[in-house]
Amino acid sequence: MFRSILYYSVVLLLLYFSACSHETIVKYEDDSGSTCIMNYDDTLQVVLTSNPTTGYEWKVDSLDKTVLKITGKTYIPDKVPPGTAGAGGKTIFYFTAAEKGSTPLKLIYHRPFEKHKDPVKTFVISVKVR
């Protein structure tokens, strides 16, 4: 009897943890134009090449914050020899699926001080949270 209780307890725990597991989805510049399907509380990472030493930066241009919540942004420089000027790297945005629904996610690469110029790059995906 103890063995069957233990067995069912282990099965229930495994089912519980598998239902609670959250996925991390990673998208890159080449994924622009695609659709990203997420479950509630999944994480989305968007990895984009950038070079802030040129004055350009990535920013979120449009997004429904009730569906997809931005949770962070970081810059990671490429590994280059010391003293290399103007080396680029990667900007990574972090998002969490906050509510069921759909939203376009648009990121632009621009110089914030050049107010009347179009961005030099854009990244757009359709995000669906189920």
C-alpha atoms as an extended CHARMM CRD file, in Angstrom:
* protein
*
       130  EXT
         1         1  MET       CA              0.0000000000        0.0000000000        0.0000000000  PROA      1               0.0000000000
         2         2  PHE       CA              2.8070000000        2.4260000000        0.9100000000  PROA      2               0.0000000000
         3         3  ARG       CA              4.4720000000        1.6780000000       -2.4050000000  PROA      3               0.0000000000
         4         4  SER       CA              1.3580000000        2.6060000000       -4.4230000000  PROA      4               0.0000000000
         5         5  ILE       CA              0.8920000000        5.8400000000       -2.4280000000  PROA      5               0.0000000000
         6         6  LEU       CA              4.5190000000        6.7250000000       -3.0810000000  PROA      6               0.0000000000
         7         7  TYR       CA              4.1280000000        5.8620000000       -6.7700000000  PROA      7               0.0000000000
         8         8  TYR       CA              1.0400000000        8.0700000000       -7.1770000000  PROA      8               0.0000000000
         9         9  SER       CA              2.6900000000       10.8810000000       -5.2350000000  PROA      9               0.0000000000
        10        10  VAL       CA              5.6940000000       10.8190000000       -7.5570000000  PROA      10              0.0000000000
        11        11  VAL       CA              3.4410000000       10.7640000000      -10.6420000000  PROA      11              0.0000000000
        12        12  LEU       CA              1.4280000000       13.7300000000       -9.3250000000  PROA      12              0.0000000000
        13        13  LEU       CA              4.6040000000       15.6850000000       -8.5650000000  PROA      13              0.0000000000
        14        14  LEU       CA              5.9530000000       15.0180000000      -12.0590000000  PROA      14              0.0000000000
        15        15  LEU       CA              2.6740000000       16.1460000000      -13.6190000000  PROA      15              0.0000000000
        16        16  TYR       CA              2.6530000000       19.2620000000      -11.4520000000  PROA      16              0.0000000000
        17        17  PHE       CA              6.2090000000       20.2620000000      -12.3580000000  PROA      17              0.0000000000
        18        18  SER       CA              5.7500000000       19.5380000000      -16.0550000000  PROA      18              0.0000000000
        19        19  ALA       CA              2.6260000000       21.7300000000      -16.0740000000  PROA      19              0.0000000000
        20        20  CYS       CA              4.5150000000       24.5020000000      -14.2940000000  PROA      20              0.0000000000
        21        21  SER       CA              7.5670000000       24.4360000000      -16.5190000000  PROA      21              0.0000000000
        22        22  HSD       CA              8.1660000000       27.6130000000      -18.4370000000  PROA      22              0.0000000000
        23        23  GLU       CA              9.8890000000       27.7920000000      -21.7750000000  PROA      23              0.0000000000
        24        24  THR       CA             12.4740000000       30.3150000000      -22.9090000000  PROA      24              0.0000000000
        25        25  ILE       CA             12.1560000000       31.2160000000      -26.5830000000  PROA      25              0.0000000000
        26        26  VAL       CA             15.0730000000       32.9610000000      -28.3070000000  PROA      26              0.0000000000
        27        27  LYS       CA             14.6490000000       35.0330000000      -31.4680000000  PROA      27              0.0000000000
        28        28  TYR       CA             17.3930000000       36.6100000000      -33.6030000000  PROA      28              0.0000000000
        29        29  GLU       CA             17.4290000000       39.2960000000      -36.3070000000  PROA      29              0.0000000000
        30        30  ASP       CA             16.8310000000       36.6710000000      -39.0100000000  PROA      30              0.0000000000
        31        31  ASP       CA             13.5350000000       35.7970000000      -37.2760000000  PROA      31              0.0000000000
        32        32  SER       CA             12.0480000000       39.2090000000      -38.0960000000  PROA      32              0.0000000000
        33        33  GLY       CA              8.6990000000       38.7680000000      -39.8240000000  PROA      33              0.0000000000
        34        34  SER       CA              7.9290000000       35.4970000000      -38.0450000000  PROA      34              0.0000000000
        35        35  THR       CA              5.3190000000       34.5120000000      -35.4640000000  PROA      35              0.0000000000
        36        36  CYS       CA              6.1870000000       33.5400000000      -31.9020000000  PROA      36              0.0000000000
        37        37  ILE       CA              3.6910000000       31.3590000000      -30.0130000000  PROA      37              0.0000000000
        38        38  MET       CA              4.0790000000       31.4260000000      -26.2440000000  PROA      38              0.0000000000
        39        39  ASN       CA              2.2900000000       30.0950000000      -23.1880000000  PROA      39              0.0000000000
        40        40  TYR       CA              1.4910000000       32.2300000000      -20.1660000000  PROA      40              0.0000000000
        41        41  ASP       CA              4.6430000000       33.0640000000      -18.1880000000  PROA      41              0.0000000000
        42        42  ASP       CA              7.0400000000       31.8690000000      -20.9210000000  PROA      42              0.0000000000
        43        43  THR       CA             10.0990000000       34.0270000000      -21.5070000000  PROA      43              0.0000000000
        44        44  LEU       CA             11.1020000000       35.5580000000      -24.8370000000  PROA      44              0.0000000000
        45        45  GLN       CA             14.6560000000       36.7270000000      -25.5100000000  PROA      45              0.0000000000
        46        46  VAL       CA             15.3400000000       38.8500000000      -28.5810000000  PROA      46              0.0000000000
        47        47  VAL       CA             19.0600000000       38.9680000000      -29.4980000000  PROA      47              0.0000000000
        48        48  LEU       CA             20.0870000000       41.7400000000      -31.9030000000  PROA      48              0.0000000000
        49        49  THR       CA             23.4790000000       42.9130000000      -33.1740000000  PROA      49              0.0000000000
        50        50  SER       CA             24.3190000000       46.4340000000      -32.1090000000  PROA      50              0.0000000000
        51        51  ASN       CA             27.1370000000       48.8980000000      -31.6600000000  PROA      51              0.0000000000
        52        52  PRO       CA             26.3570000000       51.6560000000      -29.1660000000  PROA      52              0.0000000000
        53        53  THR       CA             29.7450000000       53.3220000000      -29.8140000000  PROA      53              0.0000000000
        54        54  THR       CA             28.2040000000       54.6150000000      -33.0690000000  PROA      54              0.0000000000
        55        55  GLY       CA             25.3100000000       56.2750000000      -31.2280000000  PROA      55              0.0000000000
        56        56  TYR       CA             22.7770000000       53.6810000000      -32.3660000000  PROA      56              0.0000000000
        57        57  GLU       CA             20.6010000000       51.7690000000      -29.9500000000  PROA      57              0.0000000000
        58        58  TRP       CA             17.6880000000       49.3380000000      -30.0450000000  PROA      58              0.0000000000
        59        59  LYS       CA             14.4030000000       50.3480000000      -28.4380000000  PROA      59              0.0000000000
        60        60  VAL       CA             10.8940000000       48.9410000000      -28.2170000000  PROA      60              0.0000000000
        61        61  ASP       CA              8.7510000000       50.8920000000      -30.6830000000  PROA      61              0.0000000000
        62        62  SER       CA              5.4290000000       49.0790000000      -30.2820000000  PROA      62              0.0000000000
        63        63  LEU       CA              4.0240000000       46.3440000000      -28.0800000000  PROA      63              0.0000000000
        64        64  ASP       CA              0.8390000000       45.5910000000      -26.1250000000  PROA      64              0.0000000000
        65        65  LYS       CA              2.1910000000       45.5700000000      -22.5720000000  PROA      65              0.0000000000
        66        66  THR       CA             -0.8540000000       43.7050000000      -21.2510000000  PROA      66              0.0000000000
        67        67  VAL       CA              0.0810000000       40.6920000000      -23.4230000000  PROA      67              0.0000000000
        68        68  LEU       CA              3.8820000000       40.8790000000      -23.3620000000  PROA      68              0.0000000000
        69        69  LYS       CA              5.7760000000       42.5050000000      -20.5190000000  PROA      69              0.0000000000
        70        70  ILE       CA              9.3430000000       43.7520000000      -20.9690000000  PROA      70              0.0000000000
        71        71  THR       CA             11.4390000000       42.5150000000      -18.0610000000  PROA      71              0.0000000000
        72        72  GLY       CA             14.9060000000       43.6680000000      -19.0400000000  PROA      72              0.0000000000
        73        73  LYS       CA             17.4750000000       44.7510000000      -21.5850000000  PROA      73              0.0000000000
        74        74  THR       CA             21.2210000000       44.2130000000      -21.5970000000  PROA      74              0.0000000000
        75        75  TYR       CA             24.2050000000       44.7760000000      -23.8720000000  PROA      75              0.0000000000
        76        76  ILE       CA             26.9700000000       42.1830000000      -24.2360000000  PROA      76              0.0000000000
        77        77  PRO       CA             30.0820000000       43.3400000000      -26.1410000000  PROA      77              0.0000000000
        78        78  ASP       CA             31.7720000000       40.9590000000      -28.5420000000  PROA      78              0.0000000000
        79        79  LYS       CA             35.0600000000       39.4690000000      -27.3710000000  PROA      79              0.0000000000
        80        80  VAL       CA             37.7490000000       41.4120000000      -29.2020000000  PROA      80              0.0000000000
        81        81  PRO       CA             41.4230000000       42.1180000000      -28.5550000000  PROA      81              0.0000000000
        82        82  PRO       CA             42.0080000000       44.8150000000      -25.9060000000  PROA      82              0.0000000000
        83        83  GLY       CA             42.1640000000       48.3260000000      -27.3390000000  PROA      83              0.0000000000
        84        84  THR       CA             39.9510000000       47.5520000000      -30.3370000000  PROA      84              0.0000000000
        85        85  ALA       CA             37.8820000000       50.6720000000      -30.9180000000  PROA      85              0.0000000000
        86        86  GLY       CA             34.3070000000       50.5960000000      -32.1910000000  PROA      86              0.0000000000
        87        87  ALA       CA             33.6650000000       46.9100000000      -31.5820000000  PROA      87              0.0000000000
        88        88  GLY       CA             30.0170000000       45.8950000000      -31.4990000000  PROA      88              0.0000000000
        89        89  GLY       CA             28.0850000000       43.2890000000      -29.6150000000  PROA      89              0.0000000000
        90        90  LYS       CA             24.5730000000       42.0810000000      -28.8790000000  PROA      90              0.0000000000
        91        91  THR       CA             21.5960000000       43.7890000000      -27.2770000000  PROA      91              0.0000000000
        92        92  ILE       CA             19.2470000000       41.3240000000      -25.5960000000  PROA      92              0.0000000000
        93        93  PHE       CA             15.6630000000       42.1690000000      -24.6800000000  PROA      93              0.0000000000
        94        94  TYR       CA             13.7840000000       40.0140000000      -22.1680000000  PROA      94              0.0000000000
        95        95  PHE       CA              9.9850000000       39.6660000000      -22.2050000000  PROA      95              0.0000000000
        96        96  THR       CA              7.4400000000       37.5910000000      -20.2720000000  PROA      96              0.0000000000
        97        97  ALA       CA              4.0880000000       36.4130000000      -21.6050000000  PROA      97              0.0000000000
        98        98  ALA       CA              1.6990000000       38.2090000000      -19.2490000000  PROA      98              0.0000000000
        99        99  GLU       CA             -1.7860000000       37.4990000000      -20.6120000000  PROA      99              0.0000000000
       100       100  LYS       CA             -3.5330000000       35.5760000000      -23.3840000000  PROA      100             0.0000000000
       101       101  GLY       CA             -3.7620000000       37.5370000000      -26.6090000000  PROA      101             0.0000000000
       102       102  SER       CA             -1.7470000000       38.7760000000      -29.5700000000  PROA      102             0.0000000000
       103       103  THR       CA              0.5840000000       41.7010000000      -30.1000000000  PROA      103             0.0000000000
       104       104  PRO       CA              3.0370000000       42.8770000000      -32.7060000000  PROA      104             0.0000000000
       105       105  LEU       CA              6.4820000000       43.4180000000      -31.2280000000  PROA      105             0.0000000000
       106       106  LYS       CA              8.4670000000       46.0730000000      -33.0740000000  PROA      106             0.0000000000
       107       107  LEU       CA             12.0020000000       47.0990000000      -32.1660000000  PROA      107             0.0000000000
       108       108  ILE       CA             13.9100000000       49.8420000000      -33.9510000000  PROA      108             0.0000000000
       109       109  TYR       CA             17.6390000000       50.5510000000      -34.2470000000  PROA      109             0.0000000000
       110       110  HSD       CA             18.1960000000       54.2910000000      -34.3600000000  PROA      110             0.0000000000
       111       111  ARG       CA             20.1040000000       57.2310000000      -32.9890000000  PROA      111             0.0000000000
       112       112  PRO       CA             17.7980000000       58.8180000000      -30.4130000000  PROA      112             0.0000000000
       113       113  PHE       CA             19.2700000000       62.2730000000      -31.0500000000  PROA      113             0.0000000000
       114       114  GLU       CA             18.3720000000       62.1070000000      -34.7780000000  PROA      114             0.0000000000
       115       115  LYS       CA             14.6720000000       62.8180000000      -34.2710000000  PROA      115             0.0000000000
       116       116  HSD       CA             13.5820000000       63.1130000000      -37.9190000000  PROA      116             0.0000000000
       117       117  LYS       CA             15.4790000000       60.1560000000      -39.4020000000  PROA      117             0.0000000000
       118       118  ASP       CA             14.0290000000       56.7290000000      -40.0300000000  PROA      118             0.0000000000
       119       119  PRO       CA             15.5630000000       53.8130000000      -38.0960000000  PROA      119             0.0000000000
       120       120  VAL       CA             18.3580000000       51.9920000000      -39.9190000000  PROA      120             0.0000000000
       121       121  LYS       CA             16.9970000000       48.5750000000      -38.8810000000  PROA      121             0.0000000000
       122       122  THR       CA             13.7150000000       47.2050000000      -37.5950000000  PROA      122             0.0000000000
       123       123  PHE       CA             12.7910000000       43.9110000000      -35.9960000000  PROA      123             0.0000000000
       124       124  VAL       CA              9.1210000000       42.8920000000      -36.0610000000  PROA      124             0.0000000000
       125       125  ILE       CA              7.4500000000       39.6680000000      -34.9450000000  PROA      125             0.0000000000
       126       126  SER       CA              3.8880000000       38.7030000000      -34.1450000000  PROA      126             0.0000000000
       127       127  VAL       CA              3.5360000000       37.3130000000      -30.6270000000  PROA      127             0.0000000000
       128       128  LYS       CA              0.6150000000       35.0800000000      -29.6700000000  PROA      128             0.0000000000
       129       129  VAL       CA              0.1710000000       34.0920000000      -26.0290000000  PROA      129             0.0000000000
       130       130  ARG       CA             -2.1440000000       31.1600000000      -25.3330000000  PROA      130             0.0000000000
